[in-house]
Amino acid sequence: MRYAGDILDDFDAQRRVRSYPTVTVEVGLEVVDRASGFRGGVVRWSAEGVTLQNAGDHVRHFTWKPGGFVVGGRAVTLERPAQARAASQRITASGSIAGDGAARVAAASRIWVEGRHDAELVEHVWGDDLRELGVVVEPLHGADDLVSAVAEFGPAPGRRLGVLLDHLVAGSKESRIASSVRDPNVLIAGHPFVDVWAGIRPEVLGLERWPEVPKGDLPWKEGLCRALGVPFEGFWPRLRNQVRSFADLRPELVGAVEQLIDFVAATDT
């Protein structure tokens, strides 16, 4: 094949990014993510991306991307305001704007998670938000006794309870346990991962994906470390500390946690 022009010019043309009009984000702006079709209003943004909440109160995070969104029926590039944050404002790891740093007196409402690692990860990313709301996160240490634990807690309109469960998928033990708790002051949310470790994006360790861990004698976490060829001891702190913000977590985990925070804080703010 003969080229009339320089083949490098063709490559340059292919690499050239299409120009899209820019729209500055603001709270309440109605946006559609072009890739997923998710539609919602802007509730917050950070250096990593923008957070949308739809009519059903579902929250999802999206990274900044050229022409990645639709506003007013046209494809646009979203951008942060030029003077987005004064020097006194700080973005938390969850992507929200930090307050004055003063923790509130603990509210009556609580969030329960399944274990110590879950609690540490939630604190690592959402700790600033939780302290400002006065919401305490407590490890549940297993969901088998959830029904009796909820009854003992005594949920009420001003004493809400949010529960984060691992492996909350159709047909799982966790889904059966969740369906047995019926109280308007209790919200159970979860993610599909067998363990909260898998809710962290493997890219934080330079991996394309987490290795498959066959069912066997070893617990899943130990099996993962064996598959990676790393010692189990000390692996969790290393993994947790690679998480810089919500952008390092899978959206299924982020959405579940933020849904619970919104629920328990609704009557306490």
C-alpha positions in Angstrom: 0.0 0.0 0.0 1.3 3.5 -0.9 0.6 6.5 1.3 0.0 9.9 -0.3 1.4 11.6 2.9 3.7 10.8 5.7 2.5 7.7 7.7 3.5 9.5 10.9 1.0 12.2 10.1 -1.7 9.5 10.1 -0.6 8.3 13.5 -0.7 11.8 14.9 -4.2 12.2 13.6 -5.3 9.0 15.3 -3.8 10.1 18.6 -5.3 13.5 18.5 -7.9 13.8 21.2 -11.3 15.1 20.1 -12.1 18.4 21.6 -15.2 18.6 23.8 -16.8 21.7 25.5 -16.0 22.0 29.2 -18.5 22.4 32.0 -17.5 23.4 35.5 -19.0 21.1 38.1 -21.2 22.5 40.9 -23.3 20.7 43.5 -26.7 19.7 42.0 -25.5 19.7 38.3 -27.3 16.9 36.5 -24.8 14.7 34.7 -24.8 11.4 32.8 -21.7 9.2 32.7 -21.4 8.2 29.0 -19.7 4.8 29.7 -22.3 3.4 32.2 -25.4 5.6 31.5 -25.5 6.4 35.2 -27.5 9.7 35.7 -27.3 11.8 38.9 -26.6 15.1 40.5 -23.1 16.1 41.5 -22.8 15.8 45.3 -19.0 16.2 45.6 -15.7 16.2 43.7 -12.0 15.8 44.4 -8.7 15.6 42.6 -9.6 12.0 41.7 -13.1 12.4 40.3 -16.7 13.4 40.7 -19.4 11.8 42.8 -23.0 11.5 41.4 -26.2 10.6 43.3 -29.2 9.4 41.4 -32.9 9.6 42.1 -32.8 6.3 44.1 -30.0 7.8 46.3 -27.4 5.5 44.9 -23.9 7.0 44.8 -21.2 6.4 42.3 -17.8 7.9 41.7 -16.3 8.6 38.3 -12.8 9.8 37.3 -12.3 12.9 35.2 -12.1 12.0 31.5 -12.3 14.0 28.3 -15.8 13.9 26.9 -16.8 11.4 29.5 -20.1 12.9 30.5 -23.3 14.3 29.1 -24.8 17.6 30.3 -27.8 19.1 28.7 -27.8 16.5 26.0 -24.2 17.0 24.8 -21.0 15.3 25.5 -18.7 17.4 27.6 -15.6 17.4 29.7 -16.2 18.1 33.4 -13.7 20.3 35.2 -13.3 21.5 38.7 -13.8 25.2 39.4 -10.6 27.3 38.8 -10.7 28.4 42.4 -12.2 25.2 43.6 -10.7 25.1 47.1 -9.5 27.9 49.3 -6.3 27.2 51.3 -8.5 26.6 54.4 -10.4 23.8 52.7 -9.2 20.3 52.6 -10.4 17.2 50.6 -10.7 14.1 52.6 -9.8 10.6 51.4 -13.5 10.0 50.7 -13.6 13.0 48.3 -15.6 15.3 50.5 -14.7 18.8 51.9 -13.3 18.5 55.4 -14.8 20.7 58.1 -12.9 22.4 60.9 -11.5 19.1 62.1 -13.4 19.1 65.4 -15.0 15.7 66.2 -18.6 15.7 67.3 -19.7 13.9 70.4 -20.5 10.3 69.4 -24.0 10.0 68.0 -26.4 7.2 69.1 -26.3 5.7 65.6 -23.6 3.2 64.6 -22.1 1.4 61.6 -21.1 -2.2 62.1 -18.6 -4.0 59.8 -17.6 -7.6 59.8 -14.1 -7.4 61.2 -11.1 -5.4 62.2 -9.7 -5.0 58.7 -13.1 -3.7 57.4 -13.2 -1.2 60.3 -9.6 -0.1 59.6 -10.3 0.5 55.9 -13.5 2.4 56.6 -11.6 4.6 59.1 -8.7 5.0 56.7 -10.8 6.4 53.9 -13.9 7.9 55.7 -12.5 8.7 59.1 -12.6 12.4 58.7 -16.2 12.4 57.6 -17.2 10.0 60.4 -15.6 12.1 63.1 -17.3 15.2 61.9 -20.7 13.4 61.9 -20.0 11.7 65.3 -20.6 8.3 63.8 -18.7 5.4 65.3 -17.7 2.3 63.3 -17.6 -1.0 65.3 -16.4 -4.5 64.2 -19.1 -7.1 64.2 -16.7 -10.1 64.2 -19.0 -12.2 62.0 -22.6 -11.9 60.9 -24.0 -15.2 62.3 -25.5 -13.6 65.3 -26.6 -10.4 63.6 -30.3 -10.8 64.4 -29.8 -11.0 68.2 -27.1 -8.3 68.1 -29.5 -5.9 66.3 -32.2 -6.7 68.9 -29.8 -6.0 71.7 -28.7 -2.7 70.1 -32.3 -1.5 70.0 -32.6 0.5 66.8 -34.9 3.6 66.9 -35.6 6.7 64.8 -32.8 8.6 66.5 -30.6 5.5 66.9 -30.0 4.1 63.5 -27.8 1.1 62.6 -26.0 0.5 59.4 -24.4 -2.9 58.7 -21.7 -3.6 56.1 -21.5 -7.2 55.0 -18.9 -9.0 52.8 -20.1 -11.3 50.0 -23.7 -9.9 50.0 -24.8 -11.7 46.8 -27.9 -13.6 45.9 -28.0 -17.0 47.6 -25.1 -16.4 50.0 -25.3 -17.0 53.7 -24.9 -13.2 54.2 -27.9 -12.5 52.0 -30.0 -14.9 54.0 -28.9 -13.3 57.3 -29.6 -9.8 55.9 -33.1 -10.7 54.8 -33.9 -11.9 58.4 -33.4 -8.3 59.8 -36.5 -6.2 59.2 -36.4 -2.9 60.9 -36.9 0.6 59.3 -34.0 1.9 61.4 -31.6 -0.7 60.2 -29.9 -0.6 56.8 -27.8 -3.6 55.6 -25.6 -2.9 52.6 -22.7 -4.9 51.2 -20.3 -5.7 48.4 -19.9 -8.8 46.3 -16.3 -9.6 47.4 -15.5 -12.5 49.6 -13.4 -10.2 51.8 -12.9 -6.5 52.1 -9.3 -7.0 50.8 -10.7 -7.7 47.4 -12.6 -4.4 47.5 -9.3 -2.6 47.0 -8.2 -2.2 43.5 -5.2 -4.5 42.7 -3.6 -1.7 40.8 -2.4 -0.2 44.1 0.1 -3.0 44.2 0.9 -2.9 40.5 -1.4 -5.9 39.6 -3.9 -6.1 36.8 -6.2 -8.4 38.9 -6.2 -10.3 42.1 -5.3 -13.9 41.6 -7.9 -16.7 41.8 -7.8 -18.4 45.2 -9.1 -21.9 45.0 -11.3 -23.2 47.9 -9.2 -25.3 50.2 -7.8 -25.7 53.6 -6.5 -22.1 53.8 -8.7 -19.1 54.6 -9.1 -16.8 51.6 -6.7 -14.2 52.9 -3.9 -16.6 53.5 -4.6 -18.3 50.1 -4.3 -14.9 48.4 -0.9 -14.3 50.0 0.3 -17.7 49.0 -0.9 -17.0 45.4 1.0 -13.7 45.5 4.1 -15.3 47.0 4.2 -12.9 50.0 4.1 -13.5 53.7 0.7 -13.3 55.3 2.1 -11.5 58.3 2.2 -7.8 57.7 0.5 -7.9 54.3 -2.7 -6.2 55.4 -1.0 -3.0 56.7 1.0 -2.8 53.5 -2.1 -3.1 51.4 -4.2 -0.7 53.5 -1.5 1.9 53.4 -1.5 1.9 49.6 -5.0 3.2 49.6 -4.9 7.0 49.2 -8.5 7.7 48.6 -11.9 6.2 47.5 -10.5 6.1 44.0 -8.3 3.1 45.1 -11.4 1.1 46.1 -13.9 -0.7 43.9 -17.1 1.2 43.4 -19.2 -1.5 44.9 -17.5 -1.1 48.2 -17.5 2.7 48.0 -21.2 2.9 47.2 -22.1 0.6 50.1 -20.2 2.5 52.7 -21.4 5.9 51.6 -25.0 4.6 51.5 -24.6 3.5 55.2 -23.0 6.8 56.2 -25.9 8.8 54.7 -28.4 6.5 56.4 -27.1 6.7 59.9 -26.3 10.4 59.7 -29.7 11.4 58.4 -31.3 11.8 61.9 -28.1 12.9 63.7 -27.0 15.9 61.6 
